[in-house]
Amino acid sequence: LGEQGPQFPGGKWTCWYPGVNSALVARYPSKIEPGSLSHAIVQYEDLLPTFLDITGGKPRKELDGISFKKALFGESQKARKYAYSIHNNIPEGRPYPIRSIRDEKYALIWNLTPEKEYHEKHLMKDPPSNTGVWEAWKSSENTDPEAKRLIDRFVHRPEFEFYDVENDPWEMNNLADKPEYRNRIKKMKKELEKWMKQQGDKGAAMDVSFPGQPK
């Protein structure tokens, strides 16, 4: 398994695709065809139910994940319908809670405090280190409109972002205000809220410090 997201703006510490996508490589010569590739949606918590399924065991009902054995063995092209993501920004910066849900076609990102500015201490160092992408953007924002646009997009985010990930894999064209996607957004938001409730996720109230947490 690979950890989610490169340490670049739009990668780690975000719920955009580069921030939540992770590599998974599996080897099982008698069951998995060498060089095969699956686009099935799976999550970390699906690993234990999958291992239990492979060994003939039965998962306990309190486990969150589901088995993706059939997808792993090439018996199915699908595993789960949705992938869910969560980001609480403390201790990486000021509170900025984000939730998301995505399927094979669309991604919905819910920025729970859009009135605030996003800040991440590793990328947006103060004073700047002059060695990273963020510093390069900042140094040219007054002369390069694209750099300014990327900075604004990173710092000032709308409440909802909605992307057609098939046609816009880098999630740069927000479709949240398009009337033709209203029903799809409503449906995916309902599913996201359902998952949050099931997880005991209280949203913005979760993005707080706790005793002993690193600064």
C-alpha positions in Angstrom: 0.0 0.0 0.0 1.1 3.5 -0.6 0.2 6.5 1.6 -2.2 9.0 0.2 -1.1 12.0 -1.6 2.2 13.7 -2.7 3.4 16.6 -0.5 2.4 19.2 -3.1 -0.5 21.7 -3.1 -3.6 19.7 -4.0 -2.1 16.5 -2.9 -1.6 15.4 0.7 -3.9 17.1 3.3 -6.7 17.6 0.7 -9.7 15.6 -0.4 -8.9 16.2 -4.1 -8.0 13.0 -6.0 -4.2 13.3 -5.6 -4.8 13.6 -1.8 -6.9 10.5 -1.4 -5.8 8.2 -4.1 -3.4 5.4 -2.9 -1.5 2.6 -4.6 -2.3 -1.0 -3.9 -0.1 -3.8 -5.3 -1.1 -7.4 -4.6 0.7 -10.7 -5.5 -1.0 -14.1 -5.4 0.3 -16.1 -8.4 -2.4 -18.8 -8.4 -5.3 -16.3 -8.1 -4.2 -12.9 -9.5 -3.2 -12.6 -13.1 0.3 -11.1 -13.4 0.3 -7.5 -14.8 -3.5 -7.2 -14.3 -5.0 -3.8 -13.3 -8.3 -3.1 -11.5 -10.1 0.2 -11.2 -12.5 -1.1 -8.5 -13.1 1.3 -5.7 -11.7 0.1 -2.3 -10.7 1.6 1.0 -8.1 0.7 3.6 -10.8 -0.8 5.9 -11.6 -3.3 3.2 -8.3 -5.1 3.7 -9.3 -7.1 6.8 -12.6 -8.4 5.5 -10.8 -9.3 2.2 -8.2 -11.3 4.1 -10.9 -13.0 6.1 -12.8 -13.8 2.9 -9.7 -15.3 1.2 -9.0 -17.6 4.2 -12.6 -18.7 4.5 -13.4 -16.7 7.6 -16.5 -14.6 8.2 -16.1 -10.9 9.1 -17.5 -9.5 12.3 -20.6 -7.3 11.9 -18.9 -4.3 13.5 -16.2 -4.1 10.8 -16.6 -1.1 8.5 -15.0 -2.6 5.4 -16.2 -5.1 2.8 -14.4 -7.8 1.0 -13.0 -7.0 -2.5 -11.7 -10.5 -3.1 -13.7 -10.9 -6.3 -12.2 -7.7 -7.7 -8.7 -8.8 -6.6 -9.0 -12.1 -8.3 -10.4 -10.6 -11.5 -13.9 -12.1 -11.0 -15.6 -8.7 -10.8 -14.8 -5.2 -12.1 -16.4 -3.5 -9.0 -16.1 -3.7 -5.2 -17.8 -0.8 -3.4 -20.0 1.9 -4.9 -18.5 4.9 -3.1 -15.2 5.9 -1.5 -15.3 8.4 1.4 -12.6 10.8 2.6 -12.1 13.0 5.7 -9.6 15.7 6.4 -9.3 17.6 9.7 -6.6 20.2 9.4 -5.4 20.3 13.0 -2.4 19.9 13.8 -1.3 20.6 10.2 -2.8 24.1 10.2 -5.8 26.1 11.3 -9.1 24.2 11.5 -10.4 23.4 8.0 -12.6 20.3 8.0 -13.3 18.6 4.6 -15.4 15.6 3.7 -15.8 13.9 0.3 -17.5 11.1 -1.5 -16.6 9.8 -5.0 -17.6 7.0 -7.3 -16.2 6.0 -10.7 -17.7 9.0 -12.4 -18.1 11.9 -10.0 -16.5 13.4 -6.9 -18.3 15.6 -4.4 -16.2 17.6 -1.9 -17.8 19.4 1.1 -15.7 22.1 2.7 -17.4 22.6 6.0 -16.0 26.0 6.8 -15.8 27.8 3.4 -15.8 31.2 5.0 -12.3 30.5 6.3 -9.0 30.4 4.5 -7.2 27.1 4.1 -3.7 27.0 5.6 -1.3 24.1 5.8 1.9 24.6 7.7 4.2 22.2 5.8 3.5 23.7 2.4 2.8 27.3 3.3 5.8 27.9 5.6 6.3 31.2 7.3 8.9 32.5 6.7 8.9 30.7 3.3 11.8 28.3 2.5 12.0 29.3 -1.2 12.4 25.6 -2.1 8.8 24.4 -2.8 5.9 24.7 -5.3 4.0 27.1 -3.0 6.9 29.5 -2.8 7.3 29.4 -6.6 3.6 30.3 -7.0 3.8 33.1 -4.5 6.9 34.6 -6.0 5.1 34.9 -9.4 1.5 35.6 -8.4 1.7 39.3 -9.3 3.0 38.6 -12.8 1.5 35.2 -13.6 -2.4 34.9 -13.7 -2.2 31.1 -13.5 -0.2 31.1 -10.4 -2.6 33.6 -8.8 -5.5 31.4 -9.8 -4.0 28.3 -8.3 -3.2 30.1 -5.1 -6.8 31.5 -4.8 -8.2 28.0 -5.5 -6.1 26.5 -2.8 -6.8 29.1 -0.1 -10.4 30.2 -0.9 -12.7 27.2 -1.4 -16.5 27.1 -2.0 -18.7 25.0 0.3 -19.2 22.4 -2.5 -17.0 21.2 -5.2 -18.3 18.7 -7.8 -16.2 17.1 -10.5 -16.6 14.8 -13.5 -13.6 12.7 -12.7 -13.8 10.8 -16.1 -13.4 14.0 -18.1 -11.6 16.1 -15.5 -9.3 13.7 -13.6 -7.3 16.6 -12.0 -10.6 18.1 -10.7 -10.0 21.6 -11.9 -13.5 22.4 -13.3 -16.0 22.8 -10.5 -19.5 21.9 -11.7 -21.3 22.4 -8.4 -23.3 25.4 -9.7 -24.5 23.6 -12.9 -28.2 22.9 -12.7 -27.9 19.6 -14.6 -25.9 18.1 -11.8 -28.2 19.3 -9.0 -29.9 15.9 -8.4 -26.6 14.0 -8.5 -25.1 16.3 -6.0 -28.1 16.0 -3.7 -27.9 12.2 -3.9 -24.2 12.0 -3.2 -24.5 14.6 -0.3 -27.2 12.4 1.2 -24.9 9.4 1.0 -22.0 11.3 2.5 -24.1 12.5 5.4 -25.4 9.0 6.0 -21.8 7.7 6.2 -20.8 10.6 8.5 -23.6 9.7 10.9 -22.7 6.0 10.8 -19.1 6.9 11.7 -20.1 9.3 14.5 -18.6 12.2 12.5 -19.9 15.5 13.8 -18.3 17.5 11.0 -16.6 20.8 11.9 -16.7 19.9 15.6 -14.2 17.2 14.9 -11.4 19.5 13.8 -10.1 20.5 17.2 -7.0 19.8 19.3 -7.0 17.0 21.8 -4.7 16.5 24.8 -1.2 15.4 23.9 -1.6 16.3 20.2 1.6 17.6 18.6 1.6 21.3 17.7 
